[in-house]
Amino acid sequence: MQTYPHIDNLLARASADIARSLCSWDEVPLAEEPDTLEAATAYFNRTGHVAVTRLADFVSGRLRLWGEPLPWQAFFVWHDWCHINVPNGTFDPQGERIVHAAQVQQLADWANKQAVPVTRYQFARMEAVMAAHNIARLEHWRVHGEPPRDLRAFAYGYLAARDLAEERA
């Protein structure tokens, strides 16, 4: 299997672009990152920023989908911004589906503004990577009582099952 710096280079770029367009964020120690919607919303309302784990706290086991911490951090900023700002974006399976749908729409808006057109295949692959994280990971946790041990391998399997395993230029 081909290994890439990120599980999807285009999604890594989109995550950074979208996160920057939505809000500013504060890096906080992992132990201080809000772990409930109420805490995340309170932090956002108090500061106007999303709280996200410091890059220094992203150890290799937490990099998961990306080979570098910055795109992963940007993805979480974007994802958490949606939880805070999208109606009914709760921290449960139904809320994750709502947040996922919001992220897909925002990703489509981003893709439509790119100077180099994003292909249907590229978009499907980015959406599948997000679905692996936002929805399938939680379903795995519900069924097996724990999250996938290696989210990157889990996401590659999810992509392979949809014939999207290869990142195409």
ChimeraX attribute file (.defattr): number of C-alpha atoms within 10 A of each C-alpha:
attribute: neighborCount
match mode: 1-to-1
recipient: residues
	/A:1	6
	/A:2	6
	/A:3	9
	/A:4	12
	/A:5	11
	/A:6	20
	/A:7	24
	/A:8	21
	/A:9	18
	/A:10	17
	/A:11	22
	/A:12	23
	/A:13	14
	/A:14	21
	/A:15	25
	/A:16	19
	/A:17	17
	/A:18	19
	/A:19	22
	/A:20	14
	/A:21	10
	/A:22	14
	/A:23	14
	/A:24	15
	/A:25	21
	/A:26	17
	/A:27	17
	/A:28	17
	/A:29	15
	/A:30	16
	/A:31	9
	/A:32	12
	/A:33	18
	/A:34	19
	/A:35	11
	/A:36	11
	/A:37	16
	/A:38	13
	/A:39	14
	/A:40	21
	/A:41	21
	/A:42	15
	/A:43	18
	/A:44	20
	/A:45	12
	/A:46	9
	/A:47	13
	/A:48	14
	/A:49	19
	/A:50	28
	/A:51	26
	/A:52	21
	/A:53	20
	/A:54	17
	/A:55	17
	/A:56	11
	/A:57	15
	/A:58	18
	/A:59	11
	/A:60	11
	/A:61	9
	/A:62	13
	/A:63	21
	/A:64	22
	/A:65	26
	/A:66	22
	/A:67	19
	/A:68	17
	/A:69	21
	/A:70	17
	/A:71	23
	/A:72	22
	/A:73	24
	/A:74	22
	/A:75	24
	/A:76	19
	/A:77	27
	/A:78	25
	/A:79	22
	/A:80	23
	/A:81	25
	/A:82	23
	/A:83	23
	/A:84	23
	/A:85	12
	/A:86	15
	/A:87	11
	/A:88	16
	/A:89	23
	/A:90	19
	/A:91	17
	/A:92	12
	/A:93	16
	/A:94	13
	/A:95	18
	/A:96	22
	/A:97	18
	/A:98	20
	/A:99	28
	/A:100	22
	/A:101	16
	/A:102	17
	/A:103	22
	/A:104	19
	/A:105	13
	/A:106	16
	/A:107	19
	/A:108	14
	/A:109	12
	/A:110	15
	/A:111	18
	/A:112	12
	/A:113	10
	/A:114	10
	/A:115	7
	/A:116	8
	/A:117	10
	/A:118	16
	/A:119	12
	/A:120	9
	/A:121	14
	/A:122	20
	/A:123	17
	/A:124	15
	/A:125	24
	/A:126	24
	/A:127	21
	/A:128	22
	/A:129	25
	/A:130	21
	/A:131	21
	/A:132	23
	/A:133	21
	/A:134	21
	/A:135	19
	/A:136	20
	/A:137	19
	/A:138	20
	/A:139	16
	/A:140	15
	/A:141	12
	/A:142	12
	/A:143	9
	/A:144	10
	/A:145	10
	/A:146	12
	/A:147	16
	/A:148	18
	/A:149	10
	/A:150	13
	/A:151	18
	/A:152	20
	/A:153	14
	/A:154	21
	/A:155	24
	/A:156	20
	/A:157	15
	/A:158	20
	/A:159	23
	/A:160	12
	/A:161	10
	/A:162	12
	/A:163	11
	/A:164	19
	/A:165	20
	/A:166	17
	/A:167	17
	/A:168	11
	/A:169	9
